[in-house]
Amino acid sequence: MSFASIGLLAAQNSWATQGGADSKAVPQEIEQRLQAMIGADARFAEVKPTAIAGLFQVQLGMTVVYLSADGKLLINGNMIDLDKNVNLTQEVVFQSRREVMEKMDESTMIVYPGAKTQSPKTITVFTDIDCPYCAKLHKEIPVLNAAGITVRFLAYPRSGPNTESYFKAQSVWCASNQTEVLNDAMMGVEPDKKQCADPVDEHMQFAAQLEVNGTPNILLENGDLLPGYVPARKLIGIVRQ
């Protein structure tokens, strides 16, 4: 068995800065099991004891599982606090995403401010200029803004670096009138080719840390991540929950 086989293959940079498991607190059997399962990537796993005696939480990237102290049993599922009605596993992932969001510089994003309301909200969207569903979401920005939701865009050309979509993203982010150029690009208008000290690579690194693998991906303030297009009216309801 390997972490990859249950969807636990994560970008190494996600946890390299967090430090690995504390070898003094983690049973040797768990360390050995992780080494056997994921090899060198084991040093990026964060291991913590849980409220259940003998059960440890193991996080690699944005994925969380649980291992018994003897390293023989693995639980791949959610741990829920029934008294508080809190999904503890989900909250670990949400917190990790919030930590990534805190590192994002809004000045590198293209921002469409929401109307002033008593409870303003913000969504952060990884977008691809050549993605039809990104274009569909883009058309609904006025509806989201009218509901008091600010929409912030980061570039995530799915085709990767040095591709047509990548160069389009660079051109949009290097434009002096970014929102207008992005609006036109989402309608199929080719942006004028421009180069600058653009943030596209940095945005793609954030996407890797968050394990984004498609567009649009919509990141909420609480750390929830919505993969794919969500109609504006439904999205407003989710954001306001």
Secondary structure as the mmCIF struct_conf table of DSSP 4:
data_model
#
loop_
_struct_conf.conf_type_id
_struct_conf.id
_struct_conf.beg_label_comp_id
_struct_conf.beg_label_asym_id
_struct_conf.beg_label_seq_id
_struct_conf.end_label_comp_id
_struct_conf.end_label_asym_id
_struct_conf.end_label_seq_id
HELX_RH_3T_P HELX_RH_3T_P1 PHE A 3 ILE A 6
TURN_TY1_P TURN_TY1_P1 GLY A 7 GLY A 7
TURN_TY1_P TURN_TY1_P2 GLN A 12 GLN A 12
HELX_RH_AL_P HELX_RH_AL_P1 ASN A 13 ALA A 16
TURN_TY1_P TURN_TY1_P3 THR A 17 GLN A 18
TURN_TY1_P TURN_TY1_P4 SER A 23 ALA A 25
BEND BEND1 VAL A 26 VAL A 26
HELX_RH_AL_P HELX_RH_AL_P2 GLN A 28 ILE A 38
HELX_RH_3T_P HELX_RH_3T_P2 GLY A 39 PHE A 44
STRN STRN1 GLU A 46 PRO A 49
BEND BEND2 ALA A 51 ILE A 52
TURN_TY1_P TURN_TY1_P5 ALA A 53 GLY A 54
STRN STRN2 LEU A 55 LEU A 60
TURN_TY1_P TURN_TY1_P6 GLY A 61 MET A 62
STRN STRN3 THR A 63 SER A 68
TURN_TY1_P TURN_TY1_P7 ALA A 69 ASP A 70
BEND BEND3 GLY A 71 GLY A 71
STRN STRN4 LEU A 74 ILE A 75
BEND BEND4 GLY A 77 GLY A 77
STRN STRN5 ILE A 80 ASP A 81
TURN_TY1_P TURN_TY1_P8 LEU A 82 ASN A 85
STRN STRN6 VAL A 86 ASN A 87
HELX_RH_AL_P HELX_RH_AL_P3 LEU A 88 GLU A 102
TURN_TY1_P TURN_TY1_P9 LYS A 103 LYS A 103
HELX_RH_3T_P HELX_RH_3T_P3 GLU A 106 THR A 108
BEND BEND5 MET A 109 MET A 109
STRN STRN7 ILE A 110 TYR A 112
HELX_LH_PP_P HELX_LH_PP_P1 PRO A 113 LYS A 116
BEND BEND6 GLN A 118 SER A 119
STRN STRN8 LYS A 121 THR A 127
TURN_TY1_P TURN_TY1_P10 ILE A 129 ASP A 130
HELX_RH_AL_P HELX_RH_AL_P4 PRO A 132 HIS A 138
TURN_TY1_P TURN_TY1_P11 LYS A 139 GLU A 140
HELX_RH_AL_P HELX_RH_AL_P5 ILE A 141 ALA A 146
TURN_TY1_P TURN_TY1_P12 ALA A 147 GLY A 148
STRN STRN9 ILE A 149 ALA A 155
TURN_TY1_P TURN_TY1_P13 ARG A 158 SER A 159
TURN_TY1_P TURN_TY1_P14 PRO A 161 ASN A 162
BEND BEND7 THR A 163 THR A 163
HELX_RH_AL_P HELX_RH_AL_P6 GLU A 164 TRP A 173
TURN_TY1_P TURN_TY1_P15 CYS A 174 CYS A 174
BEND BEND8 ALA A 175 ASN A 177
HELX_RH_AL_P HELX_RH_AL_P7 GLN A 178 MET A 186
TURN_TY1_P TURN_TY1_P16 MET A 187 GLY A 188
HELX_LH_PP_P HELX_LH_PP_P2 VAL A 189 LYS A 193
BEND BEND9 CYS A 196 ALA A 197
BEND BEND10 PRO A 199 PRO A 199
HELX_RH_AL_P HELX_RH_AL_P8 VAL A 200 GLN A 209
TURN_TY1_P TURN_TY1_P17 LEU A 210 GLU A 211
BEND BEND11 GLY A 214 THR A 215
STRN STRN10 ASN A 217 LEU A 220
TURN_TY1_P TURN_TY1_P18 GLU A 221 ASN A 222
BEND BEND12 GLY A 223 GLY A 223
STRN STRN11 LEU A 225 PRO A 227
BEND BEND13 GLY A 228 GLY A 228
HELX_RH_AL_P HELX_RH_AL_P9 ALA A 232 VAL A 239
TURN_TY1_P TURN_TY1_P19 ARG A 240 ARG A 240
#
